């Protein structure tokens, strides 16, 4: 696999950084140690660091020459709030937190590129290394933009990346248009009439009502959404009751909706609300729906996507660059940055047999360290290409 020689030479260092971050995961807006580690490394390489953006977020800025051209590259830093099931030496030391999505690897690849570019300075312009907190559901990207990220650090284009456990090592995606879905959340609070479990006829059982709502909502995507329009509706939590001999007064359903089109997003919200309320009413109960719009879809702009594809081709060859791929239904808050500045979100394949193929958000996931030099080389190639010396 062709990578930049200098980056290959310190690939072992990157593996150490990544495994250290993996062993010390921190959830969204609590990435205090992670932010300190990143800032210390950037400063040690002579990179200007600005901290305190969206709390634990930071930006490293590297300037060379006289050009006003600028590029932003973003990596997410947060971990998921879940327990790790791995037994290797760098497994999480913090119960209830785990780098199960590879953000430790994303952060490390950007650090590797920052180290190389700070050493070689083979470009003319400004690079902003954006280290973002709280991607996992808390919208750290939105907060950074709202706090003036691109006003303080203007960028002609912004780029982000994610590891991909379904693609082989050495492949890179650069796909124009929508590459991820809008990610919304909903809560359905059902109020019935509690009572003794031995006398259900004197109650209105919110658990039974909730079960009917769960089944009814399965028809929204299956029978109400155009089959050519992608949508996912998943109920992920059902909370009710406190003991075995009491029918509770309330039950709460919680879930997520993923869509690619604004019209479908509106339709699913309305159908979900109407169906939940009507189903509860049919059983003599009440349902109140809270629906929260989350991340918009990530839409890759044409020009940055072409530039990313060109850099990827230089690194891995045209046959390893994926230009056409259906969008995924996962959410990604890089979307807020791409709404403000033309952007492109790429994916790095990390599957090599069983290695690197465990899905993200799984308790046995681990980032494939073999792709750290690939990611760092890609970012470095992109910067030297976009900010080429005259």
DODOFI-146136 format. One line per field, with one value per residue (C-alpha): chain; residue in one letter; residue number from 1; x, y, z. Coordinates in Angstrom, 1 decimal, decimal comma. Each point is the difference from the previous one (the first is absolute). Layout:
// DODOFI-146136
mol	(A|...);
type	(a|...);
seq	(NUM|...);
x	(X|...);
y	(Y|...);
z	(Z|...);
This chain:
// DODOFI-146136
mol	(A|A|A|A|A|A|A|A|A|A|A|A|A|A|A|A|A|A|A|A|A|A|A|A|A|A|A|A|A|A|A|A|A|A|A|A|A|A|A|A|A|A|A|A|A|A|A|A|A|A|A|A|A|A|A|A|A|A|A|A|A|A|A|A|A|A|A|A|A|A|A|A|A|A|A|A|A|A|A|A|A|A|A|A|A|A|A|A|A|A|A|A|A|A|A|A|A|A|A|A|A|A|A|A|A|A|A|A|A|A|A|A|A|A|A|A|A|A|A|A|A|A|A|A|A|A|A|A|A|A|A|A|A|A|A|A|A|A|A|A|A|A|A|A|A|A|A|A|A|A|A|A|A|A|A|A|A|A|A|A|A|A|A|A|A|A|A|A|A|A|A|A|A|A|A|A|A|A|A|A|A|A|A|A|A|A|A|A|A|A|A|A|A|A|A|A|A|A|A|A|A|A|A|A|A|A|A|A|A|A|A|A|A|A|A|A|A|A|A|A|A|A|A|A|A|A|A|A|A|A|A|A|A|A|A|A|A|A|A|A|A|A|A|A|A|A|A|A|A|A|A|A|A|A|A|A|A|A|A|A|A|A|A|A|A|A|A|A|A|A|A|A|A|A|A|A|A|A|A|A|A|A|A|A|A|A|A|A|A|A|A|A|A|A|A|A|A|A|A|A|A|A|A|A|A|A|A|A|A|A|A|A|A|A|A|A|A|A|A|A|A|A|A|A|A|A|A|A|A|A|A|A|A|A|A|A|A|A|A|A|A|A|A|A|A|A|A|A|A|A|A|A|A|A|A|A|A|A|A|A|A|A|A|A|A|A|A|A|A|A|A|A|A|A|A|A|A|A|A|A|A|A|A|A|A|A|A|A|A|A);
type	(x|x|x|x|x|x|x|x|x|x|x|x|x|x|x|x|x|x|x|x|x|x|x|x|x|x|x|x|x|x|x|x|x|x|x|x|x|x|x|x|x|x|x|x|x|x|x|x|x|x|x|x|x|x|x|x|x|x|x|x|x|x|x|x|x|x|x|x|x|x|x|x|x|x|x|x|x|x|x|x|x|x|x|x|x|x|x|x|x|x|x|x|x|x|x|x|x|x|x|x|x|x|x|x|x|x|x|x|x|x|x|x|x|x|x|x|x|x|x|x|x|x|x|x|x|x|x|x|x|x|x|x|x|x|x|x|x|x|x|x|x|x|x|x|x|x|x|x|x|x|x|x|x|x|x|x|x|x|x|x|x|x|x|x|x|x|x|x|x|x|x|x|x|x|x|x|x|x|x|x|x|x|x|x|x|x|x|x|x|x|x|x|x|x|x|x|x|x|x|x|x|x|x|x|x|x|x|x|x|x|x|x|x|x|x|x|x|x|x|x|x|x|x|x|x|x|x|x|x|x|x|x|x|x|x|x|x|x|x|x|x|x|x|x|x|x|x|x|x|x|x|x|x|x|x|x|x|x|x|x|x|x|x|x|x|x|x|x|x|x|x|x|x|x|x|x|x|x|x|x|x|x|x|x|x|x|x|x|x|x|x|x|x|x|x|x|x|x|x|x|x|x|x|x|x|x|x|x|x|x|x|x|x|x|x|x|x|x|x|x|x|x|x|x|x|x|x|x|x|x|x|x|x|x|x|x|x|x|x|x|x|x|x|x|x|x|x|x|x|x|x|x|x|x|x|x|x|x|x|x|x|x|x|x|x|x|x|x|x|x|x|x|x|x|x|x|x|x|x|x|x|x|x|x|x|x|x|x|x|x);
seq	(1|2|3|4|5|6|7|8|9|10|11|12|13|14|15|16|17|18|19|20|21|22|23|24|25|26|27|28|29|30|31|32|33|34|35|36|37|38|39|40|41|42|43|44|45|46|47|48|49|50|51|52|53|54|55|56|57|58|59|60|61|62|63|64|65|66|67|68|69|70|71|72|73|74|75|76|77|78|79|80|81|82|83|84|85|86|87|88|89|90|91|92|93|94|95|96|97|98|99|100|101|102|103|104|105|106|107|108|109|110|111|112|113|114|115|116|117|118|119|120|121|122|123|124|125|126|127|128|129|130|131|132|133|134|135|136|137|138|139|140|141|142|143|144|145|146|147|148|149|150|151|152|153|154|155|156|157|158|159|160|161|162|163|164|165|166|167|168|169|170|171|172|173|174|175|176|177|178|179|180|181|182|183|184|185|186|187|188|189|190|191|192|193|194|195|196|197|198|199|200|201|202|203|204|205|206|207|208|209|210|211|212|213|214|215|216|217|218|219|220|221|222|223|224|225|226|227|228|229|230|231|232|233|234|235|236|237|238|239|240|241|242|243|244|245|246|247|248|249|250|251|252|253|254|255|256|257|258|259|260|261|262|263|264|265|266|267|268|269|270|271|272|273|274|275|276|277|278|279|280|281|282|283|284|285|286|287|288|289|290|291|292|293|294|295|296|297|298|299|300|301|302|303|304|305|306|307|308|309|310|311|312|313|314|315|316|317|318|319|320|321|322|323|324|325|326|327|328|329|330|331|332|333|334|335|336|337|338|339|340|341|342|343|344|345|346|347|348|349|350|351|352|353|354|355|356|357|358|359|360|361|362|363|364|365|366|367|368|369|370|371|372|373|374|375|376|377|378|379|380|381|382|383|384|385|386|387|388|389|390);
x	(0,0|1,7|0,1|2,2|3,4|0,4|-3,5|0,8|3,1|-2,0|-2,9|1,0|-0,4|-3,5|-0,9|1,1|-2,0|-3,1|0,2|0,6|-3,2|-1,9|1,0|-1,3|-3,3|-2,1|-3,6|-1,3|1,0|2,1|3,1|2,2|3,0|-0,3|-0,1|3,1|1,9|-0,9|0,9|3,3|1,1|-1,1|1,9|3,1|0,1|-0,3|-3,6|-2,2|-2,8|-3,3|-2,0|-3,4|-2,1|-3,1|1,6|2,6|0,4|3,1|1,6|3,6|1,1|3,1|0,9|2,6|0,8|-2,1|-3,1|-3,4|-1,3|-1,2|-1,2|-1,7|0,3|-2,2|0,4|-2,4|1,3|-2,8|-0,7|-3,3|-1,6|0,2|2,1|2,8|0,2|3,6|2,8|3,1|2,4|-1,4|-3,6|-2,0|1,0|-3,2|-3,1|-2,9|2,1|1,5|1,5|-2,4|-0,3|3,7|0,2|3,3|1,3|-1,5|1,7|3,3|0,0|-0,5|2,8|2,3|-0,8|0,6|3,4|1,1|-1,2|1,6|3,3|0,0|-2,0|-0,3|-3,1|-1,0|-3,1|-1,7|-1,1|-2,5|0,1|-3,5|-0,3|-3,7|-1,7|-3,3|-0,9|-1,9|-3,5|0,9|0,7|3,5|0,4|-3,1|1,3|3,4|-1,7|-2,3|2,9|1,6|2,3|0,1|-0,1|3,1|1,7|-1,2|0,3|-0,5|-1,0|-0,4|0,6|-0,8|0,4|-1,2|1,3|-2,1|-0,1|-1,7|2,7|3,5|3,2|1,3|-3,3|-1,2|-3,5|-0,6|-3,7|-1,8|-3,4|-1,7|2,2|-1,8|-3,5|-1,8|-0,1|-3,0|-1,2|-3,4|-1,6|-3,6|-1,5|-3,0|-2,4|-2,4|-1,6|2,2|-1,2|0,4|1,4|-2,7|-2,8|1,0|-3,6|0,0|3,1|1,1|3,3|2,5|2,3|-2,6|-0,7|3,7|0,3|-2,8|1,8|3,3|-1,7|-2,0|3,0|1,6|-2,4|1,2|3,0|-1,3|-3,3|-0,1|3,3|0,8|2,2|2,4|0,5|2,2|-1,1|0,7|-2,2|1,4|-1,4|3,0|-1,3|-3,3|-0,2|-2,8|-0,8|1,9|-1,1|-1,6|-3,5|-0,9|-1,3|1,7|-1,6|2,5|2,2|2,6|1,3|3,2|1,4|1,6|-1,0|2,4|-0,9|1,8|-2,6|-1,6|-3,4|0,2|1,3|-3,1|-2,3|1,4|-0,1|-3,7|-1,0|1,9|-1,8|-3,4|0,3|1,2|-2,7|-2,8|1,2|0,1|-3,4|-1,5|1,0|-1,2|3,4|1,8|3,3|2,2|2,7|3,2|1,9|3,4|1,8|3,6|2,8|-0,8|1,4|3,6|0,0|3,4|0,5|1,2|3,3|1,4|-1,0|1,9|3,0|-0,2|-0,3|3,1|2,1|-1,3|1,0|3,5|0,3|-1,8|-0,6|-3,3|-1,1|-0,1|-2,0|-3,8|-1,9|-3,6|-1,6|-3,5|-0,2|0,1|-2,8|2,3|0,1|3,1|0,2|2,7|-3,2|-0,1|3,5|-0,9|-3,0|2,1|3,1|0,3|1,0|0,7|-0,2|2,0|0,3|3,1|-0,4|1,4|-1,1|2,8|-1,6|-1,2|2,3|-1,8|-3,4|-1,8|-2,8|0,2|-2,1|0,7|1,7|2,8|0,8|3,5|1,5|2,4|3,4|1,2|-2,0|1,5|2,8|-2,6|-2,2|2,9|1,4|-3,3|-0,4|3,5|-0,3|-3,2|1,5|3,1|-2,3|-2,5|2,6|2,8|2,9|0,0);
y	(0,0|3,3|2,5|3,0|-1,3|2,4|-0,9|-3,8|0,7|1,2|-2,4|-1,7|3,3|0,4|-3,5|0,9|3,3|-1,8|-2,7|2,5|1,8|-3,2|-0,9|3,3|0,6|3,1|0,7|3,1|3,4|-1,8|-0,6|1,8|-2,3|-0,6|3,7|0,5|-2,8|1,4|3,6|-1,1|-1,9|2,8|2,6|-2,2|0,1|3,8|0,1|2,9|-1,4|1,6|-1,8|0,4|-0,2|-2,0|-0,7|-2,6|0,7|1,5|1,1|-0,2|2,5|-0,3|2,8|-0,1|2,5|3,0|-1,7|0,8|-3,5|-2,1|-3,5|-1,5|-3,7|-1,3|-3,0|-1,0|-0,8|-1,4|-3,5|-1,9|-0,5|-3,8|-2,8|-1,6|-3,8|-0,2|-1,5|1,5|2,3|3,3|-0,8|2,8|0,7|2,0|-2,1|1,3|1,6|-1,5|1,1|-2,2|2,2|0,6|3,7|-0,9|-1,0|3,1|2,3|-1,9|0,2|3,7|0,3|-2,0|2,4|3,0|-1,3|-0,7|3,3|1,9|-1,7|0,3|3,3|-0,9|2,2|3,7|1,0|-0,8|-3,4|-0,1|-3,4|-0,2|-2,3|-0,2|-1,3|-1,7|-1,5|-2,9|1,5|3,3|2,1|1,3|0,9|2,2|1,7|0,7|1,6|2,0|1,2|1,5|-2,7|1,2|3,7|-0,5|-2,5|0,6|-3,0|-0,2|-3,6|-2,4|-3,8|-2,8|-3,8|-3,1|-3,6|-2,6|-3,6|-1,2|1,2|-1,6|1,7|2,3|1,2|3,6|1,3|3,4|0,1|3,2|0,7|-1,5|-2,4|-0,3|0,5|2,5|-1,3|0,8|-1,3|-0,5|-0,8|-1,2|0,3|-2,2|0,7|-2,7|-1,0|-1,9|-2,7|-3,5|-2,5|-2,5|2,4|1,2|0,6|3,0|1,5|1,4|-1,8|2,3|-2,9|-1,7|3,4|0,5|-3,4|0,9|3,2|-1,8|-2,3|2,8|2,1|-2,8|0,7|3,6|-0,9|-3,3|1,3|3,8|1,2|-0,2|-3,1|2,1|2,4|-1,2|0,1|-1,9|0,1|-1,9|-0,2|-0,6|0,4|-1,0|1,1|-0,9|-1,4|-0,4|-3,4|-3,3|0,4|3,6|1,2|3,4|3,3|1,0|-1,5|1,8|-1,0|1,4|-0,3|1,5|0,9|0,2|1,6|1,4|2,5|2,9|-0,9|-3,5|1,3|2,1|-2,8|-2,5|2,4|0,7|-3,7|-1,1|2,6|-0,7|-3,8|0,1|2,3|-1,8|-3,5|1,1|1,6|-3,2|-1,7|2,8|1,4|3,2|0,3|3,1|0,1|2,0|0,1|1,6|0,7|-1,0|0,0|1,0|-2,3|0,4|1,3|-0,1|3,0|-0,6|1,8|-1,2|-3,5|0,2|1,3|-2,7|-2,7|1,4|-0,1|-3,5|-1,1|1,3|-2,0|-3,4|0,0|0,6|-3,6|0,4|3,3|-0,6|2,7|-1,5|-1,4|0,1|2,3|-1,6|0,6|0,9|3,6|2,2|3,5|1,0|1,0|3,3|0,9|-1,0|2,2|3,0|-0,7|-2,2|-3,4|-3,6|-3,0|-3,0|-3,5|-2,1|-3,8|-1,9|-3,6|-2,6|-3,4|-0,1|2,9|3,3|-1,5|0,1|2,5|3,4|0,4|-3,6|-0,8|-1,9|2,7|1,2|2,4|-1,6|1,7|-1,1|2,8|2,8|0,8|-0,2|2,6|2,3|-0,3|0,8|3,2|1,0|-0,6|1,9|3,1|0,0|-0,4|2,8|2,4|-0,8|2,4|2,2);
z	(0,0|-1,1|2,8|0,6|1,1|2,9|1,4|-0,4|2,1|3,0|-0,4|3,2|1,8|-1,4|1,2|3,5|0,0|-1,3|2,6|2,8|-1,1|-0,2|3,5|1,3|-1,7|0,8|-1,0|-1,7|1,5|2,6|-2,2|2,5|-0,1|-3,7|-0,7|2,1|-1,8|-3,4|1,0|1,5|-3,2|-2,3|2,0|0,2|-3,8|-0,2|-0,9|1,4|2,2|0,8|2,7|1,6|-3,1|0,9|3,4|-0,7|-3,7|-1,4|-3,3|-1,0|-2,6|-2,2|-2,4|-2,8|-2,7|-1,1|-1,5|1,5|-1,0|2,9|0,7|3,1|1,0|2,8|2,3|2,8|3,4|2,2|1,1|0,4|3,4|0,1|1,5|-2,0|-0,3|-1,3|2,1|-1,7|1,8|-1,4|0,9|1,7|3,5|0,6|0,7|-2,0|-2,7|-3,1|-3,4|-1,9|-3,1|-0,8|1,0|1,7|-3,5|-1,7|2,6|-0,5|-3,8|0,1|2,6|-2,3|-2,9|2,3|1,0|-3,5|-1,4|2,9|-0,8|-3,8|-0,4|-3,7|-0,7|-0,4|2,0|3,3|1,4|2,8|1,9|1,6|3,0|0,8|3,2|0,4|-3,4|1,5|0,2|1,8|-3,1|0,8|-3,7|0,2|3,2|-1,6|-3,0|2,3|2,0|-3,1|-1,3|-3,5|0,9|2,1|-2,3|-3,6|-2,3|-3,7|0,5|2,9|0,1|2,4|0,1|1,6|0,1|-1,8|1,2|-3,2|-2,4|-0,4|1,2|-2,7|-1,4|0,4|-0,9|-1,6|-0,9|-1,1|1,5|3,1|1,8|3,4|1,3|2,1|3,5|2,2|3,4|1,5|3,3|0,4|3,5|0,6|2,9|0,9|3,4|2,4|2,4|1,4|-2,5|1,2|-1,1|-3,5|-0,9|2,3|-1,6|-3,4|-0,4|-1,6|-0,7|-2,3|-1,6|-0,5|-1,6|-2,5|-0,8|-0,6|-2,5|-1,6|-0,7|-2,0|-2,7|-0,4|-2,0|-1,4|-1,3|0,2|-1,4|-3,7|-0,5|-2,1|2,9|2,8|3,6|3,2|3,1|3,0|3,5|2,3|3,5|1,8|3,6|2,4|3,4|3,3|1,3|-1,0|1,5|-1,1|-3,3|-0,4|-0,7|-2,8|-2,6|-2,2|-3,4|-1,5|-3,4|-3,1|-3,6|-2,9|-3,3|-3,0|-1,3|1,9|-1,4|1,3|3,3|0,4|-1,1|2,5|2,9|-0,7|-0,6|3,1|2,1|-1,4|0,3|3,6|1,2|-1,8|1,1|3,6|-0,3|-1,4|3,2|2,3|0,7|-0,9|-1,9|-0,2|-2,6|0,3|-3,3|-0,2|-3,3|0,3|-2,6|-3,6|-2,7|-1,0|-3,6|-1,8|-2,3|-3,5|0,0|3,4|-0,9|-3,3|1,8|2,7|-2,8|-1,7|3,2|0,8|-3,6|0,5|3,2|-0,6|-3,8|-1,9|0,4|3,7|0,0|0,3|-1,8|0,1|3,1|1,5|3,0|3,5|2,4|2,9|1,3|0,0|1,3|-2,5|-1,9|2,0|-1,3|-3,6|0,1|0,8|-2,2|-3,1|1,3|-0,7|2,4|-0,9|1,4|0,5|-0,4|3,0|-0,5|-0,5|0,5|3,6|1,0|-0,1|-1,1|3,4|-0,5|1,7|3,2|0,9|3,4|-1,8|-2,6|-0,4|-2,5|-2,5|0,6|-3,4|-1,6|2,2|-2,5|-2,9|1,6|1,0|-3,5|-1,6|2,1|-0,7|-3,8|0,0|1,7|-2,3|-3,0|1,0|1,3|-2,5|-0,1|-3,1);
